[in-house]
């Protein structure tokens, strides 16, 4: 009876390990995927991603999100200052985020519920992309 208990106990441990490994790998993968958003200087990117901006503007703000092909004109490539059709200063970017853009066939939605301090962080992130080459 003692040997049987050891075998059953061992089987349970193996069963738990087999089921925990995928979860550990998944969590590790999430940590790796979010590694480039760590730190206070990247709070804007975290917010950019959490509010779904990447769906249209792309993971790195290049206007190549999964929904980008549906739009004409395409979403702004934040790396290209000439692509900011409605201005690239803080006030114009804030206005575009808060109220959206409903002209020139653009359908940028309004994000009126984003707190002002979070919009500031997103703007910091977008303006940092202009400096990257």
N, CA, C and O atoms as CSV, one atom per row, in Angstrom:
chain,resi,resn,atom,element,x,y,z
A,1,UNK,N,N,0.822,-1.192,0.000
A,1,UNK,CA,C,0.000,0.000,0.000
A,1,UNK,C,C,0.863,1.252,0.000
A,1,UNK,O,O,0.506,2.248,-0.630
A,2,UNK,N,N,1.988,1.217,0.694
A,2,UNK,CA,C,2.876,2.369,0.755
A,2,UNK,C,C,3.478,2.704,-0.596
A,2,UNK,O,O,3.613,3.876,-0.947
A,3,UNK,N,N,3.845,1.667,-1.364
A,3,UNK,CA,C,4.425,1.883,-2.681
A,3,UNK,C,C,3.391,2.502,-3.619
A,3,UNK,O,O,3.707,3.371,-4.432
A,4,UNK,N,N,2.159,2.040,-3.488
A,4,UNK,CA,C,1.081,2.582,-4.330
A,4,UNK,C,C,0.861,4.058,-4.031
A,4,UNK,O,O,0.617,4.831,-4.957
A,5,UNK,N,N,0.938,4.467,-2.798
A,5,UNK,CA,C,0.767,5.870,-2.405
A,5,UNK,C,C,1.900,6.719,-2.984
A,5,UNK,O,O,1.677,7.844,-3.431
A,6,UNK,N,N,3.095,6.178,-2.972
A,6,UNK,CA,C,4.230,6.903,-3.535
A,6,UNK,C,C,4.030,7.093,-5.034
A,6,UNK,O,O,4.300,8.171,-5.563
A,7,UNK,N,N,3.559,6.053,-5.724
A,7,UNK,CA,C,3.335,6.140,-7.169
A,7,UNK,C,C,2.236,7.156,-7.468
A,7,UNK,O,O,2.380,7.980,-8.371
A,8,UNK,N,N,1.138,7.099,-6.713
A,8,UNK,CA,C,0.046,8.055,-6.923
A,8,UNK,C,C,0.526,9.473,-6.628
A,8,UNK,O,O,0.200,10.405,-7.363
A,9,UNK,N,N,1.293,9.639,-5.562
A,9,UNK,CA,C,1.837,10.955,-5.233
A,9,UNK,C,C,2.760,11.473,-6.315
A,9,UNK,O,O,2.726,12.654,-6.660
A,10,UNK,N,N,3.584,10.589,-6.850
A,10,UNK,CA,C,4.502,10.966,-7.922
A,10,UNK,C,C,3.727,11.340,-9.179
A,10,UNK,O,O,4.078,12.305,-9.857
A,11,UNK,N,N,2.685,10.592,-9.495
A,11,UNK,CA,C,1.859,10.890,-10.664
A,11,UNK,C,C,1.200,12.267,-10.515
A,11,UNK,O,O,1.110,13.024,-11.481
A,12,UNK,N,N,0.749,12.578,-9.319
A,12,UNK,CA,C,0.127,13.894,-9.089
A,12,UNK,C,C,1.139,15.019,-9.272
A,12,UNK,O,O,0.819,16.060,-9.844
A,13,UNK,N,N,2.336,14.813,-8.796
A,13,UNK,CA,C,3.380,15.836,-8.946
A,13,UNK,C,C,3.703,16.026,-10.426
A,13,UNK,O,O,3.814,17.158,-10.896
A,14,UNK,N,N,3.852,14.937,-11.153
A,14,UNK,CA,C,4.141,15.025,-12.586
A,14,UNK,C,C,2.978,15.708,-13.310
A,14,UNK,O,O,3.194,16.549,-14.183
A,15,UNK,N,N,1.760,15.347,-12.949
A,15,UNK,CA,C,0.575,15.958,-13.542
A,15,UNK,C,C,0.580,17.473,-13.316
A,15,UNK,O,O,0.300,18.236,-14.240
A,16,UNK,N,N,0.891,17.905,-12.110
A,16,UNK,CA,C,0.932,19.342,-11.790
A,16,UNK,C,C,2.044,20.042,-12.562
A,16,UNK,O,O,1.858,21.155,-13.054
A,17,UNK,N,N,3.190,19.394,-12.665
A,17,UNK,CA,C,4.303,19.993,-13.403
A,17,UNK,C,C,3.923,20.162,-14.874
A,17,UNK,O,O,4.167,21.215,-15.463
A,18,UNK,N,N,3.330,19.133,-15.461
A,18,UNK,CA,C,2.944,19.172,-16.870
A,18,UNK,C,C,1.951,20.302,-17.121
A,18,UNK,O,O,2.004,20.956,-18.163
A,19,UNK,N,N,1.058,20.531,-16.185
A,19,UNK,CA,C,0.066,21.576,-16.372
A,19,UNK,C,C,0.573,22.960,-15.983
A,19,UNK,O,O,0.026,23.961,-16.445
A,20,UNK,N,N,1.576,23.040,-15.170
A,20,UNK,CA,C,2.118,24.337,-14.767
A,20,UNK,C,C,3.139,24.889,-15.756
A,20,UNK,O,O,3.273,26.105,-15.887
A,21,UNK,N,N,3.846,24.031,-16.439
A,21,UNK,CA,C,4.889,24.485,-17.358
A,21,UNK,C,C,4.323,25.408,-18.439
A,21,UNK,O,O,4.907,26.465,-18.680
A,22,UNK,N,N,3.208,25.058,-19.105
A,22,UNK,CA,C,2.686,25.991,-20.115
A,22,UNK,C,C,2.312,27.358,-19.526
A,22,UNK,O,O,2.506,28.389,-20.171
A,23,UNK,N,N,1.784,27.360,-18.319
A,23,UNK,CA,C,1.424,28.620,-17.672
A,23,UNK,C,C,2.674,29.441,-17.384
A,23,UNK,O,O,2.684,30.654,-17.597
A,24,UNK,N,N,3.707,28.797,-16.911
A,24,UNK,CA,C,4.972,29.492,-16.638
A,24,UNK,C,C,5.544,30.061,-17.926
A,24,UNK,O,O,6.007,31.201,-17.951
A,25,UNK,N,N,5.515,29.271,-19.001
A,25,UNK,CA,C,6.023,29.743,-20.287
A,25,UNK,C,C,5.193,30.926,-20.781
A,25,UNK,O,O,5.748,31.902,-21.285
A,26,UNK,N,N,3.877,30.848,-20.640
A,26,UNK,CA,C,3.002,31.939,-21.057
A,26,UNK,C,C,3.312,33.215,-20.278
A,26,UNK,O,O,3.422,34.291,-20.867
A,27,UNK,N,N,3.451,33.102,-18.975
A,27,UNK,CA,C,3.766,34.265,-18.151
A,27,UNK,C,C,5.135,34.832,-18.501
A,27,UNK,O,O,5.306,36.050,-18.546
A,28,UNK,N,N,6.101,33.970,-18.747
A,28,UNK,CA,C,7.433,34.435,-19.133
A,28,UNK,C,C,7.355,35.169,-20.462
A,28,UNK,O,O,7.987,36.211,-20.637
A,29,UNK,N,N,6.581,34.630,-21.399
A,29,UNK,CA,C,6.416,35.277,-22.701
A,29,UNK,C,C,5.782,36.647,-22.575
A,29,UNK,O,O,6.182,37.581,-23.270
A,30,UNK,N,N,4.792,36.784,-21.691
A,30,UNK,CA,C,4.172,38.093,-21.464
A,30,UNK,C,C,5.186,39.066,-20.892
A,30,UNK,O,O,5.200,40.241,-21.261
A,31,UNK,N,N,6.023,38.590,-20.005
A,31,UNK,CA,C,7.040,39.454,-19.410
A,31,UNK,C,C,8.033,39.915,-20.469
A,31,UNK,O,O,8.431,41.080,-20.477
A,32,UNK,N,N,8.436,39.022,-21.355
A,32,UNK,CA,C,9.365,39.380,-22.421
A,32,UNK,C,C,8.706,40.361,-23.384
A,32,UNK,O,O,9.335,41.332,-23.805
A,33,UNK,N,N,7.448,40.117,-23.736
A,33,UNK,CA,C,6.746,41.002,-24.673
A,33,UNK,C,C,6.577,42.407,-24.118
A,33,UNK,O,O,6.566,43.380,-24.872
A,34,UNK,N,N,6.448,42.512,-22.809
A,34,UNK,CA,C,6.246,43.823,-22.193
A,34,UNK,C,C,7.541,44.445,-21.705
A,34,UNK,O,O,7.510,45.537,-21.136
A,35,UNK,N,N,8.665,43.797,-21.903
A,35,UNK,CA,C,9.939,44.290,-21.375
A,35,UNK,C,C,10.291,45.662,-21.922
A,35,UNK,O,O,10.890,46.471,-21.214
A,36,UNK,N,N,9.928,45.941,-23.180
A,36,UNK,CA,C,10.298,47.235,-23.727
A,36,UNK,C,C,9.367,48.351,-23.292
A,36,UNK,O,O,9.514,49.488,-23.740
A,37,UNK,N,N,8.401,48.042,-22.415
A,37,UNK,CA,C,7.550,49.087,-21.864
A,37,UNK,C,C,7.859,49.349,-20.397
A,37,UNK,O,O,7.173,50.149,-19.760
A,38,UNK,N,N,8.876,48.692,-19.849
A,38,UNK,CA,C,9.215,48.868,-18.443
A,38,UNK,C,C,9.879,50.212,-18.217
A,38,UNK,O,O,10.552,50.739,-19.103
A,39,UNK,N,N,9.689,50.760,-17.036
A,39,UNK,CA,C,10.347,52.007,-16.669
A,39,UNK,C,C,9.450,53.208,-16.883
A,39,UNK,O,O,8.551,53.182,-17.723
A,40,UNK,N,N,9.696,54.260,-16.120
A,40,UNK,CA,C,8.836,55.439,-16.196
A,40,UNK,C,C,8.884,56.142,-17.551
A,40,UNK,O,O,7.899,56.756,-17.962
A,41,UNK,N,N,10.021,56.060,-18.249
A,41,UNK,CA,C,10.125,56.735,-19.536
A,41,UNK,C,C,9.246,56.092,-20.596
A,41,UNK,O,O,9.002,56.697,-21.640
A,42,UNK,N,N,8.770,54.885,-20.351
A,42,UNK,CA,C,7.938,54.190,-21.324
A,42,UNK,C,C,6.486,54.043,-20.880
A,42,UNK,O,O,5.738,53.245,-21.443
A,43,UNK,N,N,6.095,54.806,-19.881
A,43,UNK,CA,C,4.708,54.780,-19.434
A,43,UNK,C,C,3.777,55.118,-20.593
A,43,UNK,O,O,2.694,54.546,-20.719
A,44,UNK,N,N,4.208,56.055,-21.440
A,44,UNK,CA,C,3.400,56.435,-22.594
A,44,UNK,C,C,3.146,55.279,-23.538
A,44,UNK,O,O,2.049,55.150,-24.082
A,45,UNK,N,N,4.156,54.428,-23.740
A,45,UNK,CA,C,3.951,53.271,-24.616
A,45,UNK,C,C,2.979,52.289,-23.979
A,45,UNK,O,O,2.138,51.715,-24.671
A,46,UNK,N,N,3.083,52.091,-22.682
A,46,UNK,CA,C,2.133,51.215,-21.991
A,46,UNK,C,C,0.704,51.701,-22.215
A,46,UNK,O,O,-0.189,50.908,-22.515
A,47,UNK,N,N,0.496,53.009,-22.068
A,47,UNK,CA,C,-0.833,53.584,-22.259
A,47,UNK,C,C,-1.263,53.494,-23.722
A,47,UNK,O,O,-2.413,53.167,-24.014
A,48,UNK,N,N,-0.353,53.778,-24.628
A,48,UNK,CA,C,-0.607,53.674,-26.065
A,48,UNK,C,C,-1.118,52.276,-26.400
A,48,UNK,O,O,-2.085,52.121,-27.146
A,49,UNK,N,N,-0.468,51.271,-25.846
A,49,UNK,CA,C,-0.881,49.887,-26.098
A,49,UNK,C,C,-2.191,49.570,-25.388
A,49,UNK,O,O,-3.059,48.910,-25.961
A,50,UNK,N,N,-2.346,50.030,-24.149
A,50,UNK,CA,C,-3.541,49.666,-23.376
A,50,UNK,C,C,-4.808,50.307,-23.929
A,50,UNK,O,O,-5.890,49.736,-23.787
A,51,UNK,N,N,-4.705,51.469,-24.550
A,51,UNK,CA,C,-5.886,52.117,-25.133
A,51,UNK,C,C,-6.157,51.659,-26.563
A,51,UNK,O,O,-7.089,52.151,-27.200
A,52,UNK,N,N,-5.369,50.739,-27.069
A,52,UNK,CA,C,-5.631,50.141,-28.371
A,52,UNK,C,C,-5.119,50.931,-29.557
A,52,UNK,O,O,-5.507,50.653,-30.692
A,53,UNK,N,N,-4.261,51.903,-29.327
A,53,UNK,CA,C,-3.719,52.718,-30.428
A,53,UNK,C,C,-2.984,51.858,-31.453
A,53,UNK,O,O,-2.989,52.151,-32.649
A,54,UNK,N,N,-2.349,50.784,-30.959
A,54,UNK,CA,C,-1.548,49.921,-31.830
A,54,UNK,C,C,-2.398,49.168,-32.847
A,54,UNK,O,O,-1.876,48.720,-33.868
A,55,UNK,N,N,-3.680,49.022,-32.593
A,55,UNK,CA,C,-4.526,48.320,-33.550
A,55,UNK,C,C,-4.499,49.001,-34.913
A,55,UNK,O,O,-4.537,48.333,-35.947
A,56,UNK,N,N,-4.434,50.305,-34.915
A,56,UNK,CA,C,-4.369,51.052,-36.178
A,56,UNK,C,C,-2.964,51.579,-36.464
A,56,UNK,O,O,-2.469,51.468,-37.586
A,57,UNK,N,N,-2.324,52.153,-35.442
A,57,UNK,CA,C,-1.041,52.818,-35.638
A,57,UNK,C,C,0.158,51.881,-35.547
A,57,UNK,O,O,1.279,52.289,-35.849
A,58,UNK,N,N,-0.056,50.639,-35.138
A,58,UNK,CA,C,1.026,49.657,-35.077
A,58,UNK,C,C,1.718,49.622,-33.727
A,58,UNK,O,O,1.698,50.595,-32.973
A,59,UNK,N,N,2.337,48.470,-33.433
A,59,UNK,CA,C,3.010,48.227,-32.160
A,59,UNK,C,C,4.046,49.310,-31.864
A,59,UNK,O,O,4.169,49.759,-30.725
A,60,UNK,N,N,4.785,49.727,-32.883
A,60,UNK,CA,C,5.832,50.744,-32.706
A,60,UNK,C,C,5.460,52.083,-33.316
A,60,UNK,O,O,6.333,52.928,-33.514
A,61,UNK,N,N,4.182,52.300,-33.618
A,61,UNK,CA,C,3.725,53.595,-34.096
A,61,UNK,C,C,4.071,53.908,-35.539
A,61,UNK,O,O,4.207,55.078,-35.898
A,62,UNK,N,N,4.217,52.891,-36.374
A,62,UNK,CA,C,4.600,53.111,-37.763
A,62,UNK,C,C,3.411,53.117,-38.726
A,62,UNK,O,O,3.594,53.063,-39.942
A,63,UNK,N,N,2.196,53.182,-38.180
A,63,UNK,CA,C,1.008,53.226,-39.025
A,63,UNK,C,C,0.675,51.904,-39.669
A,63,UNK,O,O,-0.041,51.860,-40.669
A,64,UNK,N,N,1.192,50.809,-39.100
A,64,UNK,CA,C,1.026,49.494,-39.728
A,64,UNK,C,C,0.293,48.496,-38.832
A,64,UNK,O,O,0.612,47.307,-38.827
A,65,UNK,N,N,-0.677,48.977,-38.084
A,65,UNK,CA,C,-1.445,48.088,-37.206
A,65,UNK,C,C,-2.308,47.120,-37.994
A,65,UNK,O,O,-2.434,47.227,-39.214
A,66,UNK,N,N,-2.898,46.175,-37.279
A,66,UNK,CA,C,-3.685,45.141,-37.967
A,66,UNK,C,C,-4.912,45.720,-38.677
A,66,UNK,O,O,-5.424,45.105,-39.612
A,67,UNK,N,N,-5.388,46.886,-38.250
A,67,UNK,CA,C,-6.533,47.510,-38.906
A,67,UNK,C,C,-6.132,48.556,-39.942
A,67,UNK,O,O,-6.999,49.125,-40.607
A,68,UNK,N,N,-4.859,48.815,-40.088
A,68,UNK,CA,C,-4.399,49.939,-40.915
A,68,UNK,C,C,-4.801,49.824,-42.385
A,68,UNK,O,O,-5.022,50.844,-43.038
A,69,UNK,N,N,-4.899,48.627,-42.909
A,69,UNK,CA,C,-5.200,48.457,-44.329
A,69,UNK,C,C,-6.645,48.811,-44.662
A,69,UNK,O,O,-7.006,48.953,-45.830
A,70,UNK,N,N,-7.463,48.950,-43.632
A,70,UNK,CA,C,-8.871,49.276,-43.850
A,70,UNK,C,C,-9.093,50.762,-44.100
A,70,UNK,O,O,-10.191,51.166,-44.482
A,71,UNK,N,N,-8.057,51.585,-43.886
A,71,UNK,CA,C,-8.261,53.029,-43.897
A,71,UNK,C,C,-7.542,53.725,-45.045
A,71,UNK,O,O,-6.422,53.376,-45.419
A,72,UNK,N,N,-8.236,54.728,-45.589
A,72,UNK,CA,C,-7.642,55.606,-46.577
A,72,UNK,C,C,-8.130,57.014,-46.255
A,72,UNK,O,O,-9.298,57.320,-46.494
A,73,UNK,N,N,-7.287,57.864,-45.730
A,73,UNK,CA,C,-5.843,57.735,-45.585
A,73,UNK,C,C,-5.471,56.766,-44.474
A,73,UNK,O,O,-6.260,56.537,-43.558
A,74,UNK,N,N,-4.275,56.196,-44.551
A,74,UNK,CA,C,-3.831,55.250,-43.520
A,74,UNK,C,C,-3.561,55.974,-42.198
A,74,UNK,O,O,-3.402,57.195,-42.176
A,75,UNK,N,N,-3.509,55.222,-41.104
A,75,UNK,CA,C,-3.180,55.826,-39.803
A,75,UNK,C,C,-1.797,56.479,-39.832
A,75,UNK,O,O,-0.924,56.085,-40.606
A,76,UNK,N,N,-1.622,57.464,-38.990
A,76,UNK,CA,C,-0.365,58.208,-38.932
A,76,UNK,C,C,0.804,57.312,-38.546
A,76,UNK,O,O,0.707,56.496,-37.630
A,77,UNK,N,N,1.906,57.481,-39.261
A,77,UNK,CA,C,3.188,56.880,-38.895
A,77,UNK,C,C,3.876,57.921,-38.015
A,77,UNK,O,O,4.358,58.936,-38.518
A,78,UNK,N,N,3.923,57.677,-36.716
A,78,UNK,CA,C,4.429,58.673,-35.769
A,78,UNK,C,C,5.937,58.912,-35.877
A,78,UNK,O,O,6.458,59.846,-35.267
A,79,UNK,N,N,6.628,58.095,-36.632
A,79,UNK,CA,C,8.065,58.287,-36.839
A,79,UNK,C,C,8.340,59.357,-37.893
A,79,UNK,O,O,9.444,59.898,-37.962
A,80,UNK,N,N,7.339,59.657,-38.709
A,80,UNK,CA,C,7.494,60.593,-39.822
A,80,UNK,C,C,6.772,61.898,-39.492
A,80,UNK,O,O,5.542,61.939,-39.537
A,81,UNK,N,N,7.500,62.960,-39.163
A,81,UNK,CA,C,6.850,64.232,-38.822
A,81,UNK,C,C,5.936,64.762,-39.927
A,81,UNK,O,O,4.972,65.466,-39.629
A,82,UNK,N,N,6.208,64.447,-41.179
A,82,UNK,CA,C,5.362,64.906,-42.283
A,82,UNK,C,C,4.009,64.201,-42.305
A,82,UNK,O,O,3.073,64.675,-42.950
A,83,UNK,N,N,3.902,63.085,-41.614
A,83,UNK,CA,C,2.655,62.322,-41.596
A,83,UNK,C,C,1.626,62.902,-40.627
A,83,UNK,O,O,0.460,62.508,-40.654
A,84,UNK,N,N,2.043,63.820,-39.783
A,84,UNK,CA,C,1.120,64.455,-38.836
A,84,UNK,C,C,0.308,65.509,-39.584
A,84,UNK,O,O,0.674,66.685,-39.588
A,85,UNK,N,N,-0.771,65.103,-40.206
A,85,UNK,CA,C,-1.548,66.006,-41.048
A,85,UNK,C,C,-2.280,67.081,-40.245
A,85,UNK,O,O,-2.684,68.103,-40.801
A,86,UNK,N,N,-2.449,66.860,-38.967
A,86,UNK,CA,C,-3.182,67.807,-38.123
A,86,UNK,C,C,-2.275,68.477,-37.099
A,86,UNK,O,O,-2.757,68.988,-36.088
A,87,UNK,N,N,-0.993,68.479,-37.344
A,87,UNK,CA,C,-0.035,69.160,-36.481
A,87,UNK,C,C,0.678,68.207,-35.544
A,87,UNK,O,O,0.088,67.252,-35.038
A,88,UNK,N,N,1.965,68.479,-35.318
A,88,UNK,CA,C,2.739,67.587,-34.455
A,88,UNK,C,C,3.115,68.225,-33.119
A,88,UNK,O,O,3.888,67.646,-32.355
A,89,UNK,N,N,2.582,69.398,-32.831
A,89,UNK,CA,C,2.834,69.978,-31.510
A,89,UNK,C,C,1.878,69.349,-30.494
A,89,UNK,O,O,0.890,68.715,-30.864
A,90,UNK,N,N,2.183,69.532,-29.241
A,90,UNK,CA,C,1.437,68.881,-28.156
A,90,UNK,C,C,-0.062,69.187,-28.210
A,90,UNK,O,O,-0.884,68.291,-28.015
A,91,UNK,N,N,-0.417,70.430,-28.468
A,91,UNK,CA,C,-1.839,70.801,-28.469
A,91,UNK,C,C,-2.610,70.098,-29.580
A,91,UNK,O,O,-3.726,69.626,-29.365
A,92,UNK,N,N,-2.016,70.030,-30.760
A,92,UNK,CA,C,-2.695,69.359,-31.875
A,92,UNK,C,C,-2.789,67.854,-31.666
A,92,UNK,O,O,-3.801,67.240,-32.004
A,93,UNK,N,N,-1.747,67.263,-31.115
A,93,UNK,CA,C,-1.798,65.823,-30.830
A,93,UNK,C,C,-2.857,65.554,-29.766
A,93,UNK,O,O,-3.637,64.609,-29.889
A,94,UNK,N,N,-2.887,66.383,-28.723
A,94,UNK,CA,C,-3.894,66.231,-27.654
A,94,UNK,C,C,-5.301,66.325,-28.246
A,94,UNK,O,O,-6.169,65.510,-27.933
A,95,UNK,N,N,-5.519,67.323,-29.100
A,95,UNK,CA,C,-6.838,67.514,-29.710
A,95,UNK,C,C,-7.215,66.291,-30.555
A,95,UNK,O,O,-8.360,65.842,-30.526
A,96,UNK,N,N,-6.253,65.762,-31.301
A,96,UNK,CA,C,-6.528,64.575,-32.129
A,96,UNK,C,C,-6.916,63.376,-31.277
A,96,UNK,O,O,-7.808,62.610,-31.640
A,97,UNK,N,N,-6.238,63.216,-30.140
A,97,UNK,CA,C,-6.544,62.087,-29.256
A,97,UNK,C,C,-7.900,62.301,-28.578
A,97,UNK,O,O,-8.744,61.405,-28.592
A,98,UNK,N,N,-8.113,63.467,-27.994
A,98,UNK,CA,C,-9.333,63.719,-27.224
A,98,UNK,C,C,-10.589,63.739,-28.086
A,98,UNK,O,O,-11.609,63.158,-27.716
A,99,UNK,N,N,-10.517,64.402,-29.225
A,99,UNK,CA,C,-11.725,64.635,-30.015
A,99,UNK,C,C,-11.785,63.819,-31.299
A,99,UNK,O,O,-12.807,63.816,-31.986
A,100,UNK,N,N,-10.712,63.136,-31.622
A,100,UNK,CA,C,-10.687,62.347,-32.837
A,100,UNK,C,C,-10.552,63.233,-34.067
A,100,UNK,O,O,-10.463,64.456,-33.959
A,101,UNK,N,N,-10.536,62.605,-35.231
A,101,UNK,CA,C,-10.437,63.334,-36.494
A,101,UNK,C,C,-11.522,62.784,-37.413
A,101,UNK,O,O,-11.532,61.598,-37.743
A,102,UNK,N,N,-12.412,63.644,-37.812
A,102,UNK,CA,C,-13.528,63.226,-38.667
A,102,UNK,C,C,-13.520,63.981,-39.992
A,102,UNK,O,O,-14.575,64.209,-40.584
A,103,UNK,N,N,-12.349,64.364,-40.452
A,103,UNK,CA,C,-12.246,65.086,-41.727
A,103,UNK,C,C,-11.256,64.380,-42.634
A,103,UNK,O,O,-10.536,63.484,-42.195
A,104,UNK,N,N,-11.219,64.767,-43.855
A,104,UNK,CA,C,-10.289,64.180,-44.833
A,104,UNK,C,C,-10.435,62.661,-44.913
A,104,UNK,O,O,-9.439,61.957,-45.080
A,105,UNK,N,N,-11.647,62.152,-44.798
A,105,UNK,CA,C,-11.937,60.717,-44.829
A,105,UNK,C,C,-11.320,59.942,-43.664
A,105,UNK,O,O,-11.348,58.711,-43.666
A,106,UNK,N,N,-10.772,60.630,-42.681
A,106,UNK,CA,C,-10.173,59.959,-41.521
A,106,UNK,C,C,-11.276,59.580,-40.537
A,106,UNK,O,O,-12.285,60.275,-40.421
A,107,UNK,N,N,-11.072,58.479,-39.839
A,107,UNK,CA,C,-12.058,58.072,-38.841
A,107,UNK,C,C,-11.394,57.811,-37.490
A,107,UNK,O,O,-11.774,56.890,-36.767
A,108,UNK,N,N,-10.395,58.637,-37.160
A,108,UNK,CA,C,-9.738,58.531,-35.854
A,108,UNK,C,C,-10.804,58.789,-34.782
A,108,UNK,O,O,-11.394,59.869,-34.746
A,109,UNK,N,N,-11.056,57.803,-33.907
A,109,UNK,CA,C,-12.093,58.003,-32.885
A,109,UNK,C,C,-11.622,58.949,-31.782
A,109,UNK,O,O,-10.425,59.163,-31.589
A,110,UNK,N,N,-12.589,59.502,-31.073
A,110,UNK,CA,C,-12.298,60.362,-29.921
A,110,UNK,C,C,-12.037,59.488,-28.697
A,110,UNK,O,O,-12.684,58.457,-28.508
A,111,UNK,N,N,-11.093,59.907,-27.877
A,111,UNK,CA,C,-10.777,59.230,-26.620
A,111,UNK,C,C,-10.932,60.247,-25.489
A,111,UNK,O,O,-9.968,60.589,-24.804
A,112,UNK,N,N,-12.153,60.717,-25.311
A,112,UNK,CA,C,-12.438,61.778,-24.340
A,112,UNK,C,C,-12.272,61.336,-22.894
A,112,UNK,O,O,-12.123,62.176,-22.007
A,113,UNK,N,N,-12.295,60.043,-22.643
A,113,UNK,CA,C,-12.226,59.545,-21.267
A,113,UNK,C,C,-10.812,59.317,-20.756
A,113,UNK,O,O,-10.631,58.968,-19.590
A,114,UNK,N,N,-9.815,59.505,-21.597
A,114,UNK,CA,C,-8.430,59.325,-21.134
A,114,UNK,C,C,-8.069,60.524,-20.262
A,114,UNK,O,O,-8.203,61.665,-20.705
A,115,UNK,N,N,-7.616,60.290,-19.033
A,115,UNK,CA,C,-7.234,61.404,-18.156
A,115,UNK,C,C,-6.113,62.244,-18.778
A,115,UNK,O,O,-5.249,61.710,-19.474
A,116,UNK,N,N,-6.128,63.564,-18.526
A,116,UNK,CA,C,-5.131,64.465,-19.125
A,116,UNK,C,C,-3.690,64.049,-18.866
A,116,UNK,O,O,-2.849,64.174,-19.757
A,117,UNK,N,N,-3.383,63.557,-17.667
A,117,UNK,CA,C,-1.996,63.163,-17.377
A,117,UNK,C,C,-1.584,61.946,-18.197
A,117,UNK,O,O,-0.410,61.798,-18.537
A,118,UNK,N,N,-2.530,61.080,-18.514
A,118,UNK,CA,C,-2.220,59.931,-19.356
A,118,UNK,C,C,-2.044,60.358,-20.815
A,118,UNK,O,O,-1.195,59.818,-21.523
A,119,UNK,N,N,-2.838,61.317,-21.258
A,119,UNK,CA,C,-2.639,61.850,-22.609
A,119,UNK,C,C,-1.254,62.470,-22.719
A,119,UNK,O,O,-0.582,62.316,-23.739
A,120,UNK,N,N,-0.822,63.174,-21.670
A,120,UNK,CA,C,0.528,63.756,-21.669
A,120,UNK,C,C,1.589,62.674,-21.853
A,120,UNK,O,O,2.547,62.865,-22.602
A,121,UNK,N,N,1.424,61.539,-21.173
A,121,UNK,CA,C,2.383,60.433,-21.296
A,121,UNK,C,C,2.376,59.858,-22.719
A,121,UNK,O,O,3.428,59.550,-23.279
A,122,UNK,N,N,1.183,59.720,-23.287
A,122,UNK,CA,C,1.086,59.210,-24.659
A,122,UNK,C,C,1.758,60.185,-25.628
A,122,UNK,O,O,2.477,59.766,-26.535
A,123,UNK,N,N,1.524,61.474,-25.435
A,123,UNK,CA,C,2.155,62.485,-26.297
A,123,UNK,C,C,3.674,62.411,-26.168
A,123,UNK,O,O,4.384,62.490,-27.171
A,124,UNK,N,N,4.177,62.261,-24.951
A,124,UNK,CA,C,5.632,62.118,-24.756
A,124,UNK,C,C,6.159,60.939,-25.568
A,124,UNK,O,O,7.196,61.035,-26.224
A,125,UNK,N,N,5.432,59.831,-25.515
A,125,UNK,CA,C,5.848,58.651,-26.266
A,125,UNK,C,C,5.832,58.933,-27.774
A,125,UNK,O,O,6.797,58.624,-28.473
A,126,UNK,N,N,4.744,59.515,-28.270
A,126,UNK,CA,C,4.638,59.780,-29.708
A,126,UNK,C,C,5.729,60.736,-30.168
A,126,UNK,O,O,6.312,60.543,-31.235
A,127,UNK,N,N,6.008,61.754,-29.383
A,127,UNK,CA,C,7.056,62.691,-29.773
A,127,UNK,C,C,8.442,62.051,-29.703
A,127,UNK,O,O,9.344,62.442,-30.443
A,128,UNK,N,N,8.612,61.074,-28.818
A,128,UNK,CA,C,9.907,60.372,-28.764
A,128,UNK,C,C,10.126,59.560,-30.040
A,128,UNK,O,O,11.268,59.343,-30.444
A,129,UNK,N,N,9.046,59.111,-30.675
A,129,UNK,CA,C,9.170,58.337,-31.907
A,129,UNK,C,C,9.666,59.192,-33.054
A,129,UNK,O,O,10.325,58.690,-33.965
A,130,UNK,N,N,9.358,60.478,-33.021
A,130,UNK,CA,C,9.815,61.396,-34.072
A,130,UNK,C,C,11.330,61.509,-34.060
A,130,UNK,O,O,11.942,61.782,-35.093
A,131,UNK,N,N,11.929,61.304,-32.912
A,131,UNK,CA,C,13.385,61.464,-32.758
A,131,UNK,C,C,14.136,60.184,-33.107
A,131,UNK,O,O,15.356,60.210,-33.268
A,132,UNK,N,N,13.421,59.064,-33.225
A,132,UNK,CA,C,14.071,57.793,-33.549
A,132,UNK,C,C,14.246,57.680,-35.057
A,132,UNK,O,O,13.334,57.988,-35.825
A,133,UNK,N,N,15.408,57.243,-35.464
A,133,UNK,CA,C,15.664,57.028,-36.893
A,133,UNK,C,C,16.183,55.643,-37.108
A,133,UNK,O,O,16.462,55.258,-38.243
